[in-house]
Amino acid sequence: MWILITVLMLNVWAIPADDVLSPNINILEELGKMEARMKSMEKETEILRTKNEEQAKELKILYDTTTDTKIKMDELIKQNQAPKVAFSASLLTSIGPKSVGPFPNGLHTLIYKHVFLNIGDAYNADTGIFTAPVRGVYVFRVFSKAFGNPEKAVTAGLFKNDQHIMSTHGHQQSGFISSSNGVSLLLEEGDKLKVNLYPGQWIFDNGEHHHSSFSGHLLFTM
């Protein structure tokens, strides 16, 4: 209000003295007009402020959406860049049917020579050893079959860096024995996995039917 009066006084000072005293000048009327204009400006300013706040909210929503999209894209890129690792192999190639073992002394590493799949080349068909190319969670399956025998069983164990993880085992007097097992493991890059046949035990395979196999794949990196 004091601003309006000051502005009005300045306008009045700018008017010649004769005009100020003129009956054509109504100070209260001019003051009312200026107050109306100020109120109109204040209203327009409030409208602009409201619009700015709405635009700020819309920009924040857009920013959050963009950020979320970028995070998802980064995750997809990371997944696509992660190595693809999967292998599956059976004991015998075209030779068979045949039993492997028994071996009298110590553990014997089984070499699964018939390779069905070896994406990432992490499995070595010359040594029977799988080497983890990256740190991550892997899944492994071991299937074992053998002839039933009073003195021999099929006992083959999965080992990580020479540490026993789990085994397949079966024993009966005659006929065929089948056993399988599986596990998920968190491996470090360079960890080695293999299947060992226990002393005095044996395992059977057929190059056509592939009864005994070793397989695994990378679930996700860590």
DOTORRO-796702 format. One record per residue: residue in one letter; x, y negated, z of N, C-alpha, C in turn. Coordinates in steps of 0.02 Angstrom, whole numbers, plus 32768, in hexadecimal, padded with zeros to 4 digits. Atoms other than C-alpha are relative to their C-alpha. Layout:
N
AXYZXYZXYZ
...
END
This chain:
222
M802A803C8000800080008000802B7FC28000
W7FD3803A7FFE808D7F88802B80247FF77FBE
I7FE08006804380DC7FB17F837FD27FDC7FD1
L80318021802C803B7F7F7F2A7FFD7FB6800E
I800480487FEE80337EDA7F8A803E7FDB7FE8
T7FC18020801680E97EB67F6380007FF67FB5
V80038006804980D17EDC7EAA7FD07FC97FEC
L80318034800F80377E6E7EAA801C7FBB800D
M7FE380417FEF80947DE07EFF80337FEC7FCC
L7FCF80108035811E7DED7E7E7FDC7FE97FC1
N80268015803B809D7DE37DF47FE27FBB800A
V801D80427FF2804B7D507E4A80357FC97FF9
W7FCB8032800680F27CF47E5780127FF27FB7
A7FEF800A8047810A7D0F7D9E7FCC7FD77FDC
I80368028802080677CB37D7B80097FB78014
P7FFC80487FF0806C7BF67D707FD07FED8038
A802780157FC580297B9C7E087FB97FEE7FED
D8043801480157F977B557DA67FD3803D7FF5
D80277FC4800F7F637C047D707FEE80268040
V800F7FDE7FC17F6E7C497E217FC27FE38020
L803980217FE27EF17BCA7E597FC280027FD4
S80387FFD802F7E867BED7DC27FCC80308019
P80367FD27FEB7DDD7C3A7DE67FFE80407FD8
N7FFF7FC380297E047CB97D5B802A80378020
I7FD57FCF7FE07E837D127DCC7FDE80188040
N801E7FE17FC57E377D8B7E4A80348031801D
I7FC97FD97FE47EC37DCD7EB87FE880458018
L801A7FC17FE77E5A7E537F0A7FEF80307FC8
E80117FD580397E1D7E917E62803F801D7FE1
E7FC17FE9801D7ECF7E9A7E1F80208035802D
L7FE57FD07FD17F057EF27EBD7FDD80437FFB
G80267FC280087E7A7F727EA6801480257FC2
K7FEB7FE0803F7EAD7F907DF2804480228008
M7FBD7FE47FF77F637FAC7E237FFE803E802D
E80067FC67FD47F3080217EB07FE3803C7FDB
A801D7FCA80287EC680857E36803580207FD2
R7FCC7FE6802D7F5980917DBE803380298028
M7FD07FDA7FD77FCC80CA7E4B7FE480448013
K80207FC17FF07F4F814F7E808000802F7FC4
S7FFF7FD8803D7F4581897DCC8045801D7FF4
M7FBB7FE88008800381947DC4801180368034
E7FF47FCD7FCD800881F37E687FDF80427FEE
K80247FC480147F86826D7E26802680247FC8
E7FDA7FE380377FEA82867D85804180208019
T7FC27FE47FE28088829F7DED7FF280418023
E80127FC27FDE803083237E567FF280387FCF
I800E7FCD80347FF3837C7DB98042801A7FE3
L7FBF7FEC801B80A5837B7D748026802C8033
R7FDE7FD87FCD80E983BC7E1A7FE380478003
T80207FBE8000806984497E1A8015802A7FC4
K7FEA7FDD803C809684757D67804980178006
N7FBA7FED7FF6814F84757D948006803C802F
E7FFE7FC87FD2812E84EA7E267FEA80407FDD
E80187FC6802580CB855F7DB58034801A7FCF
Q7FCB7FED802F8155855C7D33803B80208024
A7FCA7FE37FD881D5857F7DBB7FF080488013
K80157FBC7FEF817086187DF28005802E7FC3
E7FFD7FD7803D816286547D3E8048800F7FEE
L7FBA7FF5800F821D863D7D26801E8035802F
K7FE67FCE7FD1824086A27DC47FE880467FEE
I801B7FBF801681CD872E7D89802780197FC3
L7FDA7FEE803D8225872C7CE0804780158012
Y7FBC7FF07FEA82CF872D7D36800280458021
D80027FBF7FDE829F87BF7DA67FF480397FCF
T800E7FCD80338258881F7D12803E800E7FD6
T7FC47FF9802982F487FE7CAC803680258027
T7FCE7FDE7FD6836388347D3D7FF1804A8007
D80147FBA7FFA830088D47D56800C80267FC0
T7FF57FE18041830888F97C9C804A800D7FF5
K7FB77FF9800983C488DD7C9B801A803A802A
I7FEA7FC97FD483DB89547D2F7FEE80437FE0
K80157FC2801F837689DA7CD68029800F7FC1
M7FD77FF6803C83D789BF7C35804680168012
D7FBD7FED7FE9847C89CB7C938000804A8016
E80057FBA7FEB84418A707CE07FFC802F7FC4
L80057FD6803C84118AB47C35804280047FDB
I7FBE8001802084B88A7E7BEC8031802C8025
K7FD47FD77FD785128AD07C7E7FF1804A7FF4
Q80127FBB800C84AF8B707C63801780187FBC
N7FEB7FED804484D48B707BA9804B80077FFB
Q7FB87FFD8001858C8B537BCC801B803A8029
A7FE97FC87FD785958BE17C4B800D803C7FD3
P7FF07FC6802985E78C7D7C047FCA80358003
K80307FC9800385778D0C7BCE802780418008
V7FDA7FC47FEF85B38DAE7C1B7FD0803A800A
A80287FC47FF885648E5A7C088024803A7FDF
F7FE27FC5801E85A58F097BEA7FD9803E8014
S801D7FBF7FF185688FBB7BE4802780357FDB
A7FD77FCC801F85CB90597BC37FF080448020
S80077FBC7FE585BD91167BD7804380237FFC
L7FBF7FE07FF9864691937BFC801E80177FBD
L7FE47FE0803C865991EF7B567FE77FDF7FC0
T8013801B8041865691B97AA27FDD80387FD9
S801F7FCB8028863492417A2180128045801A
I7FEA7FC07FE5868592C97A897FCF80168036
G802C7FE87FCB861693357AF47FD180357FE8
P800280107FB885BD93777B50804080158024
K7FC17FF37FDD864A93767BCD7FFB7FE78047
S7FFA80167FBB866C936A7C8780457FE1800A
V7FC180217FEE86F192F47CC9800D800F8049
G7FF07FEB7FBC874A93337D667FF2804A8009
P7FE880267FC6876093717DE5804B7FF27FFE
F7FBA80117FF98805931F7E0F8014800D8049
P7FF07FE87FBD886093667EA680157FC98032
N7FE280307FD188B792CF7EEF7FE97FB97FF3
G801180478003887592217F137FC67FF07FD2
L80368019802B87F591B77EBA80177FFD7FB7
H7FF08002804787ED91BF7DFD7FD37FCC7FDE
T80288034802187B691247D9C7FE2801C7FBF
L80237FE9803C873391527D1A80057FCB7FCA
I7FFB802E8039874D91067C6F7FC4800D7FD2
Y803D7FFB802986A790EA7C1880127FE77FBA
K7FE28010804186DE90F17B627FCE7FEC7FCB
H803280128033863C90E27B007FDF7FBE8014
V801780437FED861790287B057FC27FEF7FD7
F803D8016802185648FF77ADE80027FB47FF5
L800380498000857D8F3F7B04803A7FE6802A
N7FCA801E7FD9860E8ED27B3C80057FB67FF0
I80028048800D85DD8E1B7B2F802D7FDD8033
G7FD180227FD486688DAF7B75804180268009
D7FC37FD67FFD86E88E3E7B68801C80068047
A7FE87FFA7FBB86F08E4D7C25800D80498014
Y7FF57FB97FF286EC8F0C7C218037801A7FD3
N7FC87FE38025878A8F697BEC7FF4804B7FF7
A800F7FBA800E8761900F7B97803E802C8003
D7FC27FD97FF9881890457BA7800F80108048
T7FF27FF57FB9881D90377C647FC280108029
G803E7FF77FDB876590407C987FF47FCA8033
I800480367FCE877A8F9D7CF97FDC7FC37FE3
F8022803E801087058F077CF380227FC88029
T7FE180397FDF87588E5F7D1C7FD27FC47FFB
A802E80397FFF86E88DCE7D5080227FC37FE0
P7FE2803A8020870C8D3B7CDB7FF47FBE8025
V8010803D7FDB86B98CB97D4C7FE280138043
R80207FF57FBF867B8CA77DFE7FB47FFF7FF6
G80487FFD800985C58CDB7E057FE2803F801E
V80247FC67FE985428D5C7E327FF780317FC6
Y80037FCD8034854B8DFE7DCF7FD6803B8019
V80277FC37FF184DE8E9A7DC78023803B7FDF
F7FE07FC4801B85288F497DB17FD3803C800C
R80257FC27FFA84D98FF27D93802E803A7FED
V7FDA7FC4800E8529909E7D987FD0803B7FFD
F80297FC4800884D2913A7D56802F803C7FF8
S7FD47FC58001852191E57D747FD780407FFA
K80217FBF800984F392947D3E803580378003
A7FD07FC87FFB8544933E7D5E7FDA80428002
F801C7FBE7FF7852793F97D5D7FFB8010804A
G80047FE97FBB84E994437DFE80338036800D
N7FCB7FD07FF0857094A77E5580058005804C
P7FFC7FFA7FB7858194EF7F05803C7FDB801E
E7FC2801C7FE5863094A77F18800E7FB87FEA
K7FF18043801A862B94067EB57FC07FD57FFD
A80378030800485BC936B7EBB80147FC87FCF
V7FEF803C802785B292CB7E5680007FC68031
T7FF980397FD385F4923E7EC2802F7FCE7FDF
A7FD980348021862D91A17E697FF07FBD8022
G8009803E7FDA864790FC7EC480157FC27FD9
L7FEE8041801D864890477E8A80307FDD8030
F7FCD80207FD786E38FEC7EC9800E7FB97FE5
K7FEC80448011870C8F327ECC80457FF4801D
N7FBB800B7FE987C68F0F7ED5801680388031
D7FEE7FC47FD987DE8FC17F1A7FD980078041
Q802B7FFA7FC587598FA47FA07FBE80217FEB
H803E7FDC801086C6901D7F9F7FC37FD4800B
I803E80277FFC861E8FCA7F7C7FC3802D800A
M80387FD17FFB85A090567F5E8010803C7FD5
S7FF27FC28023859591067F187FC1801F7FE2
T80347FD28017852D917D7EB1801580458019
H7FEF7FBE7FE68523922C7EFA7FC680307FF5
G80327FCC800784C892CD7ED4802280448006
H7FE47FBD7FF784E493847F037FC780338004
Q802F7FC87FFD848294227EE08021803E7FE3
Q7FE17FBF801184A294DA7EBC8005800A7FB4
S80007FF38048847594DA7E027FD67FCB7FDD
G8026803180278421947A7D7680277FBF7FF8
F7FE080418008844593C47D527FF07FD3803C
I800880317FCA845C933D7DD680057FBB7FE2
S7FFC80468015843992857DB77FFF7FD2803D
S7FFD80307FC9846291F37E27800F7FBB7FE3
S7FF380448018846091377E107FFF7FCF803B
N7FFE80347FCC8481909A7E7480107FBD7FDF
G7FF38043801B848D8FDF7E5A800A7FCE8037
V7FF180337FCE84C58F427EB2800B7FBC7FDE
S7FF08044801684D18E857E9F803A7FE6802B
L7FC480167FDC85788E377ECF80137FB97FEC
L7FE18041800E85C28D897EDF804A800D7FF5
L7FBB7FF3801286688D967E8580267FBF7FF4
E7FD38037801186FB8D207E7A8020800F7FBC
E7FDE7FF6803F87528D057DD5803D802D800A
G7FC77FD17FFB87CC8D957DBB7FF2803E8029
D80127FC37FDB87738E137E2D7FF7803A7FCF
K80027FC5802C877E8EC37DE57FD18034801C
L80317FCC7FEF86F48F477DE6800E803E7FD7
K7FF77FC0802287078FFF7DBC7FD980368024
V80217FC77FE386B690A77DDC80338038800A
N7FD17FCA7FF0871E912B7E347FDB8041800F
L80197FBD7FF086FA91E67E388026801A803C
Y7FE07FE97FC2871C92307EE3802380447FF5
P7FDA7FC18007879892C17EF97FD2803D8005
G80257FC17FFF8752936D7ED37FBB7FFD7FE1
Q80438009801D86B593267E7E80057FFD7FB3
W800080068049868293227DC77FC47FDA7FE8
I80368027801E861292C37D507FF880187FB8
F800F7FE5804285BF92F47CAD7FE77FC97FD1
D801D802D8033859A92987C0C7FFC80247FBE
N80097FE58043856592BB7B5B80077FC67FD0
G7FF38036803085A492547AC97FC37FEB7FD8
E803D8010802484F792597A7D7FCB7FE0802D
H803680177FD48486923B7B1480167FCE8035
H7FE480337FD384F991D37B837FDE80008045
H80207FF77FBF84C192127C2E801E7FD58037
S7FDD80247FCA854391B97C99801A7FBE7FE5
S7FEF8041801B855B90FF7C8580117FCE8037
F7FEC80367FD485A090617CD37FEE7FBF7FDC
S8015803D802285548FB67CAE7FFD7FC68032
G8004803B7FD5854D8F057CF17FF77FC17FD7
H80078040802385278E517CC680017FC68032
L7FFF803D7FD885398DA07D087FBA7FE48006
L8041801F7FF6849A8D5B7D5680057FB47FF9
F7FF58048800484D78CA97D7380437FEF8020
T7FC180177FE485768C4A7D9B7FF47FDC8042
M800480207FBF859B8BFF7E4580387FCC8006
END
